[in-house]
Amino acid sequence: MGYRWRRAALAVLVASAVTLPVVGAARPRVPAPPPVTLVPPTAATLDATYTAHRAGAGKAARTAADHGDRRRAAADRALADPARQLFFFDGRGAGLVTEVLGDLAHADRVAVLVPGSDTGIDTYGRFRAAARTLHARLTREAPAGTRAAVVAWLGYETPPTIGIAVATTDRADRAAPELRSLIADLRAVIGPRPHISLLCHSYGSVVCARAAPGLDVDDIAVVGSPGTGADSAAALRTRARIWAARGAGDWVENVPHLAVDLFGTRVGFGTDPVSPAFGARVFAAGDGGHSDYFAPGSPSLANLTRIVLGETEAVTHD
């Protein structure tokens, strides 16, 4: 009876996604120049990479301004600031940004943040705020001699919160090769020894799961996850330690953890990542809601910091 109810609830969720207006659908796609084409970055060329992509953001800002889109022009202009370290920039459409916080070339510990739905250049500020908060805590708590960097990776077209795309793995399947490419590029800069952690929020956890098999990272932490599309941590086929957390106030707890075929499309993401059946290392996230995992002072931020720094014995559990 319970299974049938959850299955029906998932069907209602998907039907709503199909019939409700898609958030942002009416917003016109913003014109912008194509991204600059560069050779893969190395530690020696990293500053040149940042400079080239800042220049690209500047050109995109001028193009947006010429087309009367002041909101996008302001967002692009902020990204073009000389203080920003842009590993990649593409201002077309919703936009793609990869930004580095800290000294990547000399980092011992690197955290890669992967966002969930409704994240683009227009909303990039809130995603970057999470990255900045994490970087500040890593800098404060890293042991003497340990250097940490954070990479904010808006490297895929995220789905809208309302719409069929957020209930399927389609966007994640397209994003996974891009995330694998990012990790390869990071390894080319930092080398094989530094520790890389993927911190994946909401739909971003589906992206990380799709990219996980054989990926050269040490930890994968999913927070606020609706499911990963895999039945278990073992099914991700990765050497990385798998972590999961969900805040007590996160609405995603009410998402049915099933995967069903509906109208020829696989809908839903299967086993709950914080359930014993999934087999992840579940850590405490406190009472926060869906957008609170990187909130200053939160248990989730404290534990994510410990994971990135390799202080796994200090991670707390509910």
DRENDO-1510 file (C-alpha; in Angstrom, 1 decimal, always signed):
<recs>
REC; n; res; u; v; w
REC; 1; MET; +0.0; +0.0; +0.0 .
REC; 2; GLY; +2.8; +2.4; +1.0 .
REC; 3; TYR; +4.7; +1.7; -2.2 .
REC; 4; ARG; +1.6; +2.3; -4.4 .
REC; 5; TRP; +1.0; +5.6; -2.6 .
REC; 6; ARG; +4.5; +6.8; -3.1 .
REC; 7; ARG; +4.4; +5.8; -6.8 .
REC; 8; ALA; +1.1; +7.7; -7.2 .
REC; 9; ALA; +2.6; +10.7; -5.5 .
REC; 10; LEU; +5.6; +10.7; -7.8 .
REC; 11; ALA; +3.2; +10.5; -10.8 .
REC; 12; VAL; +1.4; +13.6; -9.5 .
REC; 13; LEU; +4.7; +15.4; -9.0 .
REC; 14; VAL; +5.7; +14.7; -12.6 .
REC; 15; ALA; +2.3; +15.6; -13.9 .
REC; 16; SER; +2.6; +18.9; -12.1 .
REC; 17; ALA; +6.1; +19.4; -13.6 .
REC; 18; VAL; +4.7; +18.9; -17.1 .
REC; 19; THR; +1.7; +21.1; -16.8 .
REC; 20; LEU; +2.9; +24.0; -14.6 .
REC; 21; PRO; +4.8; +26.9; -16.3 .
REC; 22; VAL; +8.5; +26.5; -16.3 .
REC; 23; VAL; +10.3; +29.1; -14.2 .
REC; 24; GLY; +12.1; +31.5; -16.4 .
REC; 25; ALA; +10.7; +30.1; -19.6 .
REC; 26; ALA; +9.5; +33.5; -20.8 .
REC; 27; ARG; +12.9; +35.1; -20.3 .
REC; 28; PRO; +14.6; +35.5; -23.7 .
REC; 29; ARG; +18.0; +33.9; -24.2 .
REC; 30; VAL; +20.7; +36.5; -23.8 .
REC; 31; PRO; +23.1; +37.0; -26.7 .
REC; 32; ALA; +26.8; +36.8; -25.9 .
REC; 33; PRO; +30.0; +36.1; -27.7 .
REC; 34; PRO; +31.2; +32.4; -27.7 .
REC; 35; PRO; +33.7; +31.5; -25.0 .
REC; 36; VAL; +37.4; +32.0; -25.7 .
REC; 37; THR; +39.2; +28.9; -26.9 .
REC; 38; LEU; +42.3; +28.0; -24.9 .
REC; 39; VAL; +44.7; +25.1; -24.5 .
REC; 40; PRO; +44.0; +23.1; -21.4 .
REC; 41; PRO; +45.3; +25.0; -18.4 .
REC; 42; THR; +48.4; +24.2; -16.4 .
REC; 43; ALA; +49.8; +25.7; -13.2 .
REC; 44; ALA; +52.1; +27.9; -15.4 .
REC; 45; THR; +49.2; +29.2; -17.6 .
REC; 46; LEU; +46.6; +29.5; -14.9 .
REC; 47; ASP; +46.8; +33.3; -14.6 .
REC; 48; ALA; +46.5; +33.7; -18.4 .
REC; 49; THR; +43.4; +31.5; -18.3 .
REC; 50; TYR; +41.8; +33.7; -15.7 .
REC; 51; THR; +42.6; +36.8; -17.6 .
REC; 52; ALA; +41.2; +35.5; -20.9 .
REC; 53; HIS; +37.9; +34.4; -19.4 .
REC; 54; ARG; +37.6; +37.7; -17.5 .
REC; 55; ALA; +38.0; +39.4; -20.8 .
REC; 56; GLY; +35.2; +37.2; -22.2 .
REC; 57; ALA; +32.9; +38.2; -19.4 .
REC; 58; GLY; +33.7; +41.9; -20.2 .
REC; 59; LYS; +32.7; +41.4; -23.8 .
REC; 60; ALA; +29.5; +39.6; -22.7 .
REC; 61; ALA; +28.7; +42.5; -20.4 .
REC; 62; ARG; +28.9; +45.0; -23.3 .
REC; 63; THR; +26.8; +42.8; -25.5 .
REC; 64; ALA; +24.1; +42.4; -22.9 .
REC; 65; ALA; +24.1; +46.1; -22.3 .
REC; 66; ASP; +23.8; +46.8; -26.0 .
REC; 67; HIS; +20.7; +44.6; -26.1 .
REC; 68; GLY; +19.2; +46.4; -23.1 .
REC; 69; ASP; +19.6; +43.5; -20.6 .
REC; 70; ARG; +20.9; +45.5; -17.6 .
REC; 71; ARG; +20.6; +42.7; -15.2 .
REC; 72; ARG; +22.8; +40.3; -17.2 .
REC; 73; ALA; +25.2; +43.1; -18.1 .
REC; 74; ALA; +25.7; +43.8; -14.3 .
REC; 75; ALA; +26.2; +40.1; -13.6 .
REC; 76; ASP; +28.8; +39.7; -16.4 .
REC; 77; ARG; +30.5; +42.9; -15.4 .
REC; 78; ALA; +31.0; +41.6; -11.8 .
REC; 79; LEU; +32.5; +38.4; -13.2 .
REC; 80; ALA; +35.0; +40.5; -15.3 .
REC; 81; ASP; +36.4; +42.2; -12.2 .
REC; 82; PRO; +40.2; +41.9; -12.1 .
REC; 83; ALA; +40.0; +40.1; -8.7 .
REC; 84; ARG; +37.9; +37.2; -10.1 .
REC; 85; GLN; +39.6; +34.0; -11.0 .
REC; 86; LEU; +37.5; +32.6; -13.9 .
REC; 87; PHE; +38.6; +29.1; -15.0 .
REC; 88; PHE; +35.8; +29.2; -17.6 .
REC; 89; PHE; +33.1; +31.6; -18.8 .
REC; 90; ASP; +30.3; +31.3; -21.4 .
REC; 91; GLY; +27.8; +34.1; -21.3 .
REC; 92; ARG; +25.4; +32.6; -23.8 .
REC; 93; GLY; +21.9; +31.6; -22.7 .
REC; 94; ALA; +21.6; +30.9; -19.0 .
REC; 95; GLY; +25.4; +31.0; -18.9 .
REC; 96; LEU; +28.2; +28.8; -17.6 .
REC; 97; VAL; +30.9; +29.9; -15.0 .
REC; 98; THR; +33.7; +28.1; -13.3 .
REC; 99; GLU; +35.4; +30.2; -10.7 .
REC; 100; VAL; +38.3; +29.5; -8.4 .
REC; 101; LEU; +38.6; +30.8; -4.8 .
REC; 102; GLY; +42.1; +30.5; -3.4 .
REC; 103; ASP; +45.5; +29.5; -4.8 .
REC; 104; LEU; +44.6; +26.5; -7.0 .
REC; 105; ALA; +48.1; +25.9; -8.3 .
REC; 106; HIS; +49.5; +25.3; -4.8 .
REC; 107; ALA; +46.4; +23.8; -3.1 .
REC; 108; ASP; +46.6; +20.6; -1.1 .
REC; 109; ARG; +42.9; +20.3; -0.7 .
REC; 110; VAL; +40.3; +21.3; -3.4 .
REC; 111; ALA; +36.6; +21.4; -3.0 .
REC; 112; VAL; +34.4; +21.4; -6.1 .
REC; 113; LEU; +30.9; +22.7; -5.6 .
REC; 114; VAL; +28.2; +21.4; -8.0 .
REC; 115; PRO; +24.9; +23.4; -7.9 .
REC; 116; GLY; +21.3; +22.3; -8.3 .
REC; 117; SER; +18.3; +23.7; -10.2 .
REC; 118; ASP; +17.7; +27.3; -11.2 .
REC; 119; THR; +21.4; +28.3; -11.2 .
REC; 120; GLY; +22.7; +30.5; -14.0 .
REC; 121; ILE; +24.6; +33.7; -14.4 .
REC; 122; ASP; +21.6; +35.7; -13.2 .
REC; 123; THR; +21.5; +33.7; -9.9 .
REC; 124; TYR; +25.2; +33.0; -9.7 .
REC; 125; GLY; +25.7; +35.3; -6.7 .
REC; 126; ARG; +23.9; +32.9; -4.2 .
REC; 127; PHE; +26.0; +30.0; -5.5 .
REC; 128; ARG; +29.2; +31.9; -5.2 .
REC; 129; ALA; +28.2; +33.0; -1.7 .
REC; 130; ALA; +28.2; +29.4; -0.6 .
REC; 131; ALA; +31.6; +28.8; -2.2 .
REC; 132; ARG; +33.0; +31.9; -0.4 .
REC; 133; THR; +31.6; +30.8; +2.9 .
REC; 134; LEU; +33.2; +27.4; +2.5 .
REC; 135; HIS; +36.5; +28.8; +1.4 .
REC; 136; ALA; +36.6; +31.2; +4.4 .
REC; 137; ARG; +36.0; +28.3; +6.8 .
REC; 138; LEU; +38.6; +26.1; +5.1 .
REC; 139; THR; +41.2; +28.9; +5.3 .
REC; 140; ARG; +40.4; +29.4; +9.0 .
REC; 141; GLU; +40.5; +25.7; +10.0 .
REC; 142; ALA; +43.1; +24.2; +7.7 .
REC; 143; PRO; +46.1; +22.9; +9.7 .
REC; 144; ALA; +49.3; +24.9; +9.3 .
REC; 145; GLY; +50.9; +24.3; +6.0 .
REC; 146; THR; +47.7; +23.0; +4.3 .
REC; 147; ARG; +46.3; +25.2; +1.5 .
REC; 148; ALA; +42.7; +24.9; +0.3 .
REC; 149; ALA; +41.0; +26.1; -2.8 .
REC; 150; VAL; +37.3; +26.0; -3.8 .
REC; 151; VAL; +36.0; +25.7; -7.3 .
REC; 152; ALA; +32.5; +26.9; -8.0 .
REC; 153; TRP; +31.4; +24.9; -11.0 .
REC; 154; LEU; +28.4; +26.1; -12.8 .
REC; 155; GLY; +29.4; +24.0; -15.8 .
REC; 156; TYR; +26.0; +22.7; -17.0 .
REC; 157; GLU; +22.6; +24.0; -17.9 .
REC; 158; THR; +20.7; +23.4; -14.7 .
REC; 159; PRO; +17.0; +22.4; -14.8 .
REC; 160; PRO; +14.3; +24.8; -13.6 .
REC; 161; THR; +12.8; +23.8; -10.3 .
REC; 162; ILE; +9.4; +23.4; -11.9 .
REC; 163; GLY; +9.5; +21.3; -15.0 .
REC; 164; ILE; +9.9; +17.7; -16.2 .
REC; 165; ALA; +13.7; +18.1; -16.5 .
REC; 166; VAL; +14.3; +18.3; -12.8 .
REC; 167; ALA; +12.7; +14.9; -12.3 .
REC; 168; THR; +14.8; +13.0; -14.8 .
REC; 169; THR; +18.6; +12.4; -15.3 .
REC; 170; ASP; +18.7; +13.9; -18.8 .
REC; 171; ARG; +20.5; +17.1; -17.8 .
REC; 172; ALA; +22.8; +15.2; -15.5 .
REC; 173; ASP; +23.7; +12.8; -18.3 .
REC; 174; ARG; +24.7; +15.7; -20.5 .
REC; 175; ALA; +26.6; +17.4; -17.7 .
REC; 176; ALA; +28.6; +14.4; -16.5 .
REC; 177; PRO; +31.2; +14.5; -19.3 .
REC; 178; GLU; +31.8; +18.2; -18.6 .
REC; 179; LEU; +32.3; +17.4; -14.9 .
REC; 180; ARG; +34.8; +14.7; -15.8 .
REC; 181; SER; +36.6; +17.1; -18.1 .
REC; 182; LEU; +36.8; +19.7; -15.2 .
REC; 183; ILE; +38.4; +17.1; -12.9 .
REC; 184; ALA; +40.9; +16.2; -15.6 .
REC; 185; ASP; +41.8; +19.9; -16.0 .
REC; 186; LEU; +42.1; +20.4; -12.3 .
REC; 187; ARG; +44.5; +17.4; -12.1 .
REC; 188; ALA; +46.5; +18.9; -14.9 .
REC; 189; VAL; +47.0; +22.0; -12.8 .
REC; 190; ILE; +47.4; +20.5; -9.3 .
REC; 191; GLY; +48.9; +17.1; -10.0 .
REC; 192; PRO; +47.8; +13.6; -8.8 .
REC; 193; ARG; +48.5; +14.0; -5.0 .
REC; 194; PRO; +46.1; +16.8; -3.8 .
REC; 195; HIS; +42.8; +15.7; -2.4 .
REC; 196; ILE; +39.7; +16.6; -4.4 .
REC; 197; SER; +36.2; +16.6; -2.9 .
REC; 198; LEU; +32.9; +17.0; -4.8 .
REC; 199; LEU; +30.2; +18.7; -2.8 .
REC; 200; CYS; +26.9; +18.3; -4.7 .
REC; 201; HIS; +23.7; +20.0; -3.8 .
REC; 202; SER; +20.2; +18.9; -4.8 .
REC; 203; TYR; +20.0; +18.1; -8.5 .
REC; 204; GLY; +23.8; +18.5; -8.6 .
REC; 205; SER; +24.0; +15.2; -6.7 .
REC; 206; VAL; +22.5; +13.5; -9.8 .
REC; 207; VAL; +25.2; +15.1; -11.9 .
REC; 208; CYS; +28.0; +13.9; -9.5 .
REC; 209; ALA; +26.6; +10.4; -9.5 .
REC; 210; ARG; +26.5; +10.3; -13.3 .
REC; 211; ALA; +30.1; +11.4; -13.4 .
REC; 212; ALA; +31.3; +9.3; -10.5 .
REC; 213; PRO; +32.4; +6.0; -12.2 .
REC; 214; GLY; +36.2; +6.0; -12.3 .
REC; 215; LEU; +36.4; +9.7; -11.4 .
REC; 216; ASP; +39.7; +10.8; -9.8 .
REC; 217; VAL; +38.3; +12.3; -6.7 .
REC; 218; ASP; +38.6; +11.3; -3.0 .
REC; 219; ASP; +35.2; +12.2; -1.6 .
REC; 220; ILE; +31.7; +12.8; -2.9 .
REC; 221; ALA; +29.3; +14.5; -0.6 .
REC; 222; VAL; +25.6; +14.9; -1.6 .
REC; 223; VAL; +23.4; +17.3; +0.4 .
REC; 224; GLY; +19.7; +17.9; +0.0 .
REC; 225; SER; +19.7; +15.2; -2.6 .
REC; 226; PRO; +16.4; +13.9; -4.2 .
REC; 227; GLY; +18.4; +10.7; -5.0 .
REC; 228; THR; +21.3; +10.0; -7.3 .
REC; 229; GLY; +19.7; +7.8; -9.9 .
REC; 230; ALA; +21.7; +4.9; -8.4 .
REC; 231; ASP; +20.4; +2.2; -6.0 .
REC; 232; SER; +23.4; +2.3; -3.7 .
REC; 233; ALA; +26.8; +4.0; -3.1 .
REC; 234; ALA; +28.5; +0.9; -4.4 .
REC; 235; ALA; +26.6; +1.3; -7.7 .
REC; 236; LEU; +28.5; +4.6; -8.3 .
REC; 237; ARG; +31.6; +2.6; -9.0 .
REC; 238; THR; +34.1; +5.0; -7.6 .
REC; 239; ARG; +37.0; +4.8; -5.2 .
REC; 240; ALA; +35.7; +8.0; -3.5 .
REC; 241; ARG; +34.1; +7.9; -0.1 .
REC; 242; ILE; +30.4; +8.7; -0.4 .
REC; 243; TRP; +28.8; +11.0; +2.1 .
REC; 244; ALA; +25.2; +12.2; +2.4 .
REC; 245; ALA; +23.3; +14.6; +4.6 .
REC; 246; ARG; +19.8; +16.2; +4.8 .
REC; 247; GLY; +18.7; +19.0; +7.0 .
REC; 248; ALA; +15.7; +18.5; +9.2 .
REC; 249; GLY; +13.9; +21.4; +7.5 .
REC; 250; ASP; +14.6; +20.3; +4.0 .
REC; 251; TRP; +11.5; +19.8; +1.9 .
REC; 252; VAL; +13.3; +17.3; -0.3 .
REC; 253; GLU; +12.6; +14.7; +2.4 .
REC; 254; ASN; +9.1; +14.6; +1.0 .
REC; 255; VAL; +10.2; +13.7; -2.5 .
REC; 256; PRO; +9.2; +10.0; -3.2 .
REC; 257; HIS; +12.4; +8.0; -3.6 .
REC; 258; LEU; +11.4; +5.9; -6.5 .
REC; 259; ALA; +12.4; +5.6; -10.2 .
REC; 260; VAL; +9.5; +4.8; -12.5 .
REC; 261; ASP; +8.9; +4.7; -16.3 .
REC; 262; LEU; +6.3; +7.3; -17.3 .
REC; 263; PHE; +5.4; +8.1; -20.9 .
REC; 264; GLY; +8.7; +6.5; -22.0 .
REC; 265; THR; +10.8; +8.6; -19.7 .
REC; 266; ARG; +12.6; +7.4; -16.5 .
REC; 267; VAL; +11.4; +9.6; -13.7 .
REC; 268; GLY; +12.7; +9.9; -10.2 .
REC; 269; PHE; +16.1; +9.1; -8.7 .
REC; 270; GLY; +15.7; +5.9; -6.6 .
REC; 271; THR; +17.1; +5.2; -3.2 .
REC; 272; ASP; +17.2; +7.9; -0.6 .
REC; 273; PRO; +20.9; +8.7; -0.1 .
REC; 274; VAL; +20.6; +9.2; +3.6 .
REC; 275; SER; +18.9; +5.8; +4.1 .
REC; 276; PRO; +20.8; +2.8; +5.4 .
REC; 277; ALA; +19.9; +1.0; +2.2 .
REC; 278; PHE; +22.0; +3.4; +0.1 .
REC; 279; GLY; +25.2; +2.8; +2.2 .
REC; 280; ALA; +26.6; +6.4; +2.3 .
REC; 281; ARG; +28.4; +7.9; +5.3 .
REC; 282; VAL; +25.6; +10.0; +6.7 .
REC; 283; PHE; +26.6; +13.1; +8.5 .
REC; 284; ALA; +24.8; +15.7; +10.6 .
REC; 285; ALA; +23.2; +18.7; +8.8 .
REC; 286; GLY; +21.2; +20.3; +11.7 .
REC; 287; ASP; +17.8; +21.8; +11.3 .
REC; 288; GLY; +18.5; +23.8; +8.1 .
REC; 289; GLY; +16.3; +23.9; +5.0 .
REC; 290; HIS; +17.1; +23.1; +1.4 .
REC; 291; SER; +19.3; +26.2; +0.8 .
REC; 292; ASP; +21.1; +26.2; +4.2 .
REC; 293; TYR; +23.9; +23.6; +3.8 .
REC; 294; PHE; +26.6; +26.2; +3.5 .
REC; 295; ALA; +25.1; +28.6; +6.0 .
REC; 296; PRO; +27.8; +30.1; +8.4 .
REC; 297; GLY; +27.9; +28.3; +11.7 .
REC; 298; SER; +25.8; +25.4; +10.5 .
REC; 299; PRO; +26.6; +21.7; +11.4 .
REC; 300; SER; +26.5; +20.9; +7.7 .
REC; 301; LEU; +29.2; +23.5; +6.8 .
REC; 302; ALA; +31.3; +22.3; +9.7 .
REC; 303; ASN; +31.1; +18.7; +8.5 .
REC; 304; LEU; +31.7; +19.6; +4.8 .
REC; 305; THR; +34.8; +21.5; +5.9 .
REC; 306; ARG; +36.1; +18.4; +7.8 .
REC; 307; ILE; +35.4; +16.2; +4.8 .
REC; 308; VAL; +37.4; +18.5; +2.5 .
REC; 309; LEU; +40.3; +18.7; +5.0 .
REC; 310; GLY; +40.3; +14.9; +5.4 .
REC; 311; GLU; +39.4; +15.1; +9.1 .
REC; 312; THR; +36.9; +12.3; +8.7 .
REC; 313; GLU; +37.0; +11.1; +12.3 .
REC; 314; ALA; +35.8; +14.5; +13.4 .
REC; 315; VAL; +32.7; +14.4; +11.2 .
REC; 316; THR; +29.6; +14.4; +13.4 .
REC; 317; HIS; +26.5; +12.2; +12.9 .
REC; 318; ASP; +22.8; +12.5; +14.0 .
</recs>
